Amino acid sequence: MSTETASAPSTYTSTAGFGDGAPVRFDTKIAVLLHEDLATWQRLNVTAFLVSGLGPTVPEVIGEPYADADDTAYLPMFRQPVLVFEGSGETLTAAHARVLSRALPRAVFTRDLFGTGNDRDNRAAVRAVGRDRLDLVGLAVYGPRNAVDKVLKGARMHP
């Protein structure tokens, strides 16, 4: 298990698109925090659902469309990496309080959503519970790197 914390840098090394292959450092961070007790399929599902809310709400996170050498068009994706963290229920609750206090763009996934089968029921399940009683299993956040690091304090990089 990794011991890296939420302050892990938001960098990656590029060999294309940025010229020299030097590390690219973003001043913002896209991060997902998952409950440590989730099964693998749940981790993947929750991550996909959570990040799907960022693009329409925060359009600057989306890059340009892709195309291959045959000029086949592909959808645009995030312009920067998505960092995935894990933590306990207490870590998620604390991160939720911090993300709300900083008013950063965020998405939540509650344990109740595993029992629903559609968007309407998903929204109703979250709506039925007060923010301090949500059984959080996932949280996505976007914002300045240092603010996201503070929100995720105590979380560790997903193994």
C-alpha positions in Angstrom: 0.0 0.0 0.0 1.3 3.4 -0.9 2.2 5.9 1.8 1.9 8.9 -0.5 -0.4 11.6 0.7 -2.8 14.0 -1.0 0.0 16.4 -1.6 1.5 14.2 -4.4 2.3 16.6 -7.2 0.0 17.0 -10.2 2.6 16.3 -12.8 3.3 13.9 -15.6 6.0 13.3 -18.2 4.8 13.9 -21.7 6.6 12.6 -24.8 4.1 14.2 -27.2 2.3 17.5 -27.5 4.5 19.4 -25.2 7.7 19.3 -27.2 10.6 18.2 -25.1 9.1 15.5 -23.0 9.8 17.5 -19.8 7.4 17.1 -16.9 4.3 19.2 -17.2 3.0 20.7 -13.9 -0.5 21.9 -13.7 -1.7 24.6 -11.3 -4.9 22.8 -10.8 -5.8 19.2 -9.8 -8.5 16.8 -10.5 -8.8 14.3 -7.7 -11.1 11.4 -6.7 -11.2 10.1 -3.1 -12.6 6.6 -2.7 -13.7 4.7 0.4 -11.0 2.1 1.2 -13.6 -0.7 1.6 -14.9 -0.6 -2.0 -14.6 -3.7 -4.3 -12.6 -3.1 -7.4 -15.6 -2.9 -9.7 -17.1 -0.3 -7.3 -13.9 1.8 -7.3 -14.0 1.9 -11.1 -17.7 2.6 -11.3 -17.6 5.3 -8.7 -14.5 7.0 -10.3 -16.2 7.1 -13.7 -19.4 8.5 -12.3 -17.7 11.1 -10.2 -15.4 12.5 -12.9 -18.3 12.6 -15.4 -19.7 15.7 -13.6 -16.6 17.8 -14.0 -16.5 18.3 -17.8 -19.9 19.9 -18.2 -19.6 22.0 -15.1 -15.9 23.0 -15.4 -15.3 23.2 -19.2 -11.7 24.3 -18.8 -10.7 20.8 -17.7 -11.5 19.4 -21.2 -8.9 19.4 -23.8 -9.3 19.4 -27.6 -10.8 16.5 -29.5 -8.5 13.7 -30.6 -7.8 12.3 -34.1 -5.7 9.4 -35.3 -3.4 9.4 -38.4 -6.4 8.3 -40.5 -8.3 11.4 -39.4 -10.8 9.3 -37.4 -12.3 11.7 -34.8 -12.4 10.9 -31.0 -14.0 12.7 -28.1 -12.0 15.2 -26.1 -10.8 14.1 -22.6 -9.5 15.9 -19.5 -6.4 18.0 -20.3 -4.7 16.7 -17.2 -4.4 13.5 -15.1 -7.0 12.4 -12.7 -5.4 11.5 -9.4 -7.2 8.8 -7.4 -6.9 8.5 -3.6 -8.4 6.4 -0.9 -9.3 6.8 2.7 -11.5 5.8 5.6 -15.1 6.9 6.1 -13.8 9.5 8.5 -11.3 10.8 5.9 -14.2 11.2 3.3 -16.4 13.0 5.8 -13.6 15.4 6.7 -12.7 16.0 3.0 -16.4 16.6 2.3 -16.6 19.3 5.0 -13.4 20.9 3.7 -14.5 20.9 0.0 -17.8 22.6 1.0 -16.0 25.2 3.1 -13.7 26.0 0.1 -16.6 26.0 -2.4 -14.7 24.0 -4.9 -16.4 22.1 -7.7 -17.2 18.7 -6.4 -19.2 15.5 -7.0 -20.4 12.9 -4.5 -21.2 9.2 -4.6 -23.0 7.7 -1.7 -23.3 4.0 -0.8 -27.1 4.2 -1.5 -26.3 4.7 -5.2 -25.2 1.1 -5.5 -28.9 0.1 -5.0 -30.4 2.4 -7.7 -30.4 1.8 -11.4 -30.9 5.2 -13.0 -30.1 8.9 -12.8 -33.5 9.9 -11.4 -33.2 7.4 -8.5 -29.6 8.4 -7.9 -30.4 12.0 -7.5 -33.4 11.1 -5.3 -31.2 9.0 -3.0 -28.8 11.8 -2.5 -31.6 14.4 -2.0 -33.2 12.2 0.7 -30.2 12.6 3.1 -28.8 15.7 4.7 -25.2 16.6 3.8 -23.9 15.7 7.3 -25.4 12.3 7.1 -24.4 11.2 3.6 -22.8 7.8 3.6 -20.0 8.9 1.2 -18.0 6.3 -0.7 -16.6 8.8 -3.3 -15.8 12.4 -3.7 -14.4 14.2 -6.8 -12.9 17.7 -6.6 -11.3 20.2 -8.9 -9.4 23.3 -8.1 -6.1 24.9 -7.4 -3.5 22.3 -6.5 -2.9 23.5 -3.0 -6.6 23.8 -2.2 -7.3 20.3 -3.4 -4.3 19.0 -1.4 -5.9 20.6 1.8 -9.3 19.0 1.0 -7.6 15.6 0.7 -5.5 15.8 3.8 -5.1 12.4 5.4 -5.9 10.5 2.2 -3.4 8.3 0.5 -2.8 7.6 -3.2 -4.8 4.6 -4.5 -2.6 1.6 -4.7 
